[in-house]
Amino acid sequence: MRQDEKLLALLDVVIDTYINKGEPIGSKFLHSLEDMEYAPSTLRKYLNQLEKQGMVYQPYNSSGRIPTIEGLKLYIENYLEQMEEEQTGEVVSARENIKELIEQLGGLVDGVIIGFLRNDEYYYLGMNNLLKDDHKEDYEETRNIITFIEERRIVKYIDGKILKKNQIYYTFVEDQNTMISTVYAKVTLNGYDCILAIVGPTRVNYKKNVAILSQIVQKMD
């Protein structure tokens, strides 16, 4: 751990302890903490460095330290950065999970399976399902459905709705003179709301699609 990282970690401990105790924090008390690995002499050196940087101060001679406003600002900024890093890791995991789920379902559903995190990534698979012989009666209709999916128009029809988690919904959307069917559900991955939707023409196997989504939400419940 670099010197500045050690000082920042110690500042966090000093401020956390000060918030809990409401009194100046000294090196002897810090050394008594169970997780503290530094000797009292090292703690005094680091506290002096934090004081020189304007992060803490002594209200009177030979007292412990109290955080300054600058120290509190740095403390909060550091915590915000940690939270952002944790959330970034969580959303990356959620993206990977939903992408993997879409890949698993692409060949099973009757239509195109779509998955997206709200205000984030968008995945779909199964365009070939729209090109099967029993779905190619109207080329113009198929092209409109593909455009509807590729341009993420489904998002605006679903994303603003208030949805209960793990409940199956359906909707019929008229877009470019084409009626498009959708069954969908909201699930939670790594703490993030995700939408799973199966999109296609009106002539699809609804029972099959609903059964697949039901199995997914039951596993995630």
C-alpha positions as CSV (number, residue, x, y, z in Angstrom):
1,M,0.0,0.0,0.0
2,R,1.5,3.4,-1.0
3,Q,2.1,6.1,1.6
4,D,-0.8,8.3,0.4
5,E,-3.1,5.2,0.5
6,K,-2.0,4.5,4.1
7,L,-2.7,8.1,5.1
8,L,-6.1,8.0,3.4
9,A,-7.0,4.8,5.2
10,L,-5.9,6.2,8.5
11,L,-7.9,9.3,7.9
12,D,-11.0,7.2,7.4
13,V,-10.3,5.4,10.7
14,V,-9.8,8.7,12.5
15,I,-13.0,10.3,11.2
16,D,-15.1,7.1,11.7
17,T,-13.8,6.9,15.3
18,Y,-14.3,10.7,15.9
19,I,-17.9,10.5,14.6
20,N,-18.6,7.6,17.0
21,K,-16.8,9.0,20.1
22,G,-17.2,12.7,19.6
23,E,-13.8,13.5,21.0
24,P,-10.2,14.0,19.7
25,I,-8.5,10.8,18.5
26,G,-5.0,10.1,19.6
27,S,-2.3,7.6,18.6
28,K,-2.7,5.5,21.8
29,F,-6.4,5.0,21.2
30,L,-5.9,4.2,17.5
31,H,-3.2,1.6,18.5
32,S,-5.8,-0.1,20.8
33,L,-8.1,-0.7,18.0
34,E,-8.3,-4.4,17.1
35,D,-7.6,-4.0,13.4
36,M,-4.8,-1.4,13.8
37,E,-1.5,-2.7,12.5
38,Y,0.7,0.3,13.1
39,A,2.9,1.0,16.1
40,P,2.1,4.1,18.2
41,S,5.2,5.8,16.8
42,T,4.1,5.2,13.2
43,L,0.6,6.4,14.0
44,R,2.0,9.6,15.5
45,K,4.1,10.2,12.3
46,Y,1.1,9.6,10.1
47,L,-1.1,11.8,12.2
48,N,1.5,14.6,12.0
49,Q,1.5,14.2,8.2
50,L,-2.3,14.4,8.0
51,E,-2.1,17.6,10.2
52,K,0.5,19.1,7.9
53,Q,-1.8,18.4,4.9
54,G,-4.7,20.2,6.7
55,M,-6.8,17.0,7.2
56,V,-6.8,17.0,11.0
57,Y,-5.9,19.4,13.8
58,Q,-5.2,19.4,17.5
59,P,-7.7,21.5,19.5
60,Y,-5.1,21.9,22.2
61,N,-1.5,20.8,22.9
62,S,-1.0,17.0,23.5
63,S,-4.6,16.2,22.5
64,G,-5.7,13.8,19.9
65,R,-6.8,15.0,16.4
66,I,-10.1,16.2,15.1
67,P,-10.9,16.2,11.4
68,T,-10.9,19.6,9.5
69,I,-13.5,20.5,6.9
70,E,-11.0,19.6,4.3
71,G,-10.4,16.2,5.9
72,L,-14.2,15.6,6.0
73,K,-14.5,16.6,2.3
74,L,-11.7,14.1,1.4
75,Y,-13.4,11.5,3.5
76,I,-16.7,11.9,1.8
77,E,-15.1,12.1,-1.7
78,N,-13.2,8.8,-1.0
79,Y,-16.3,7.1,0.1
80,L,-18.2,8.3,-3.0
81,E,-15.4,6.9,-5.2
82,Q,-15.6,3.5,-3.4
83,M,-19.3,3.4,-3.9
84,E,-19.0,4.2,-7.6
85,E,-16.4,1.4,-8.0
86,E,-18.6,-1.1,-6.2
87,Q,-21.6,-0.1,-8.3
88,T,-19.6,-0.3,-11.5
89,G,-18.6,-3.9,-10.6
90,E,-22.2,-4.8,-9.9
91,V,-23.5,-3.4,-13.1
92,V,-20.8,-5.2,-15.1
93,S,-21.8,-8.4,-13.4
94,A,-25.5,-7.7,-14.2
95,R,-24.6,-7.0,-17.8
96,E,-22.7,-10.3,-18.1
97,N,-25.5,-12.2,-16.4
98,I,-28.2,-10.9,-18.7
99,K,-26.1,-11.3,-21.8
100,E,-25.5,-14.9,-20.8
101,L,-29.2,-15.4,-20.2
102,I,-30.1,-14.0,-23.6
103,E,-27.6,-16.4,-25.2
104,Q,-29.2,-19.3,-23.4
105,L,-32.7,-18.4,-24.5
106,G,-32.1,-17.3,-28.0
107,G,-32.8,-20.7,-29.5
108,L,-35.7,-21.6,-27.2
109,V,-38.2,-18.8,-27.6
110,D,-40.7,-18.3,-30.4
111,G,-39.6,-14.8,-31.5
112,V,-36.6,-12.6,-30.4
113,I,-35.4,-12.6,-26.8
114,I,-34.4,-9.1,-25.6
115,G,-32.7,-8.2,-22.3
116,F,-31.8,-4.7,-21.1
117,L,-30.8,-3.0,-17.9
118,R,-32.8,0.2,-17.3
119,N,-30.9,3.1,-18.9
120,D,-28.0,0.9,-19.8
121,E,-27.1,-2.1,-22.0
122,Y,-29.4,-3.7,-24.5
123,Y,-29.0,-7.3,-25.9
124,Y,-31.1,-9.4,-28.2
125,L,-30.9,-12.7,-30.0
126,G,-33.1,-14.8,-32.2
127,M,-33.6,-12.7,-35.3
128,N,-33.4,-15.9,-37.3
129,N,-36.6,-17.0,-35.5
130,L,-38.4,-14.3,-37.5
131,L,-37.2,-15.7,-40.7
132,K,-38.5,-19.2,-40.2
133,D,-40.9,-20.4,-42.9
134,D,-43.9,-20.1,-40.6
135,H,-43.1,-16.5,-39.9
136,K,-42.3,-15.3,-43.4
137,E,-45.8,-14.6,-44.7
138,D,-45.2,-10.9,-44.9
139,Y,-41.7,-9.6,-45.6
140,E,-42.6,-6.0,-44.8
141,E,-44.0,-7.0,-41.4
142,T,-40.9,-9.0,-40.6
143,R,-38.6,-6.1,-41.6
144,N,-40.6,-3.7,-39.5
145,I,-40.3,-6.0,-36.4
146,I,-36.5,-6.3,-37.0
147,T,-36.2,-2.5,-37.2
148,F,-38.4,-2.1,-34.1
149,I,-36.0,-4.3,-32.2
150,E,-32.7,-3.0,-33.7
151,E,-33.7,0.6,-33.0
152,R,-34.6,-0.2,-29.4
153,R,-38.1,1.1,-29.8
154,I,-39.3,-1.6,-27.4
155,V,-37.5,0.2,-24.6
156,K,-39.7,3.3,-24.7
157,Y,-42.9,1.1,-24.5
158,I,-41.6,-0.9,-21.5
159,D,-39.0,1.1,-19.6
160,G,-41.3,3.8,-18.3
161,K,-43.9,1.4,-16.9
162,I,-44.2,0.5,-13.2
163,L,-43.6,-3.2,-13.1
164,K,-43.7,-5.7,-10.3
165,K,-40.7,-7.9,-10.0
166,N,-41.1,-11.5,-11.4
167,Q,-44.5,-10.9,-12.9
168,I,-45.3,-11.7,-16.5
169,Y,-46.8,-8.9,-18.7
170,Y,-47.8,-8.7,-22.3
171,T,-48.5,-5.9,-24.7
172,F,-49.3,-5.4,-28.4
173,V,-47.7,-2.4,-30.1
174,E,-48.6,-1.0,-33.5
175,D,-45.4,0.3,-35.1
176,Q,-45.1,1.3,-38.8
177,N,-48.5,-0.3,-39.5
178,T,-47.3,-3.6,-38.0
179,M,-48.8,-5.2,-34.9
180,I,-46.0,-6.5,-32.7
181,S,-46.5,-8.8,-29.7
182,T,-44.4,-8.8,-26.6
183,V,-44.4,-10.8,-23.4
184,Y,-42.0,-9.5,-20.8
185,A,-41.0,-9.5,-17.1
186,K,-38.8,-7.5,-14.7
187,V,-36.1,-9.4,-12.9
188,T,-33.3,-8.3,-10.6
189,L,-29.6,-9.1,-11.4
190,N,-26.9,-8.0,-8.9
191,G,-29.4,-5.5,-7.5
192,Y,-30.2,-3.9,-10.9
193,D,-33.6,-4.0,-12.5
194,C,-33.5,-5.8,-15.9
195,I,-36.2,-6.5,-18.4
196,L,-36.6,-9.7,-20.3
197,A,-38.9,-9.5,-23.3
198,I,-39.9,-11.9,-26.2
199,V,-40.8,-9.9,-29.2
200,G,-42.4,-11.1,-32.5
201,P,-45.4,-11.0,-34.7
202,T,-48.9,-11.7,-33.4
203,R,-48.7,-15.3,-34.6
204,V,-46.3,-16.8,-32.1
205,N,-46.5,-19.5,-29.5
206,Y,-47.6,-17.4,-26.5
207,K,-47.9,-20.4,-24.2
208,K,-44.3,-21.5,-24.9
209,N,-43.0,-17.9,-24.4
210,V,-44.9,-17.3,-21.2
211,A,-43.8,-20.7,-19.8
212,I,-40.1,-19.9,-20.5
213,L,-40.3,-16.5,-18.8
214,S,-42.2,-18.0,-15.9
215,Q,-39.4,-20.6,-15.4
216,I,-36.8,-17.8,-15.4
217,V,-38.6,-15.5,-12.9
218,Q,-39.3,-18.5,-10.6
219,K,-35.6,-19.3,-10.5
220,M,-34.7,-15.7,-9.7
221,D,-37.4,-15.2,-7.1
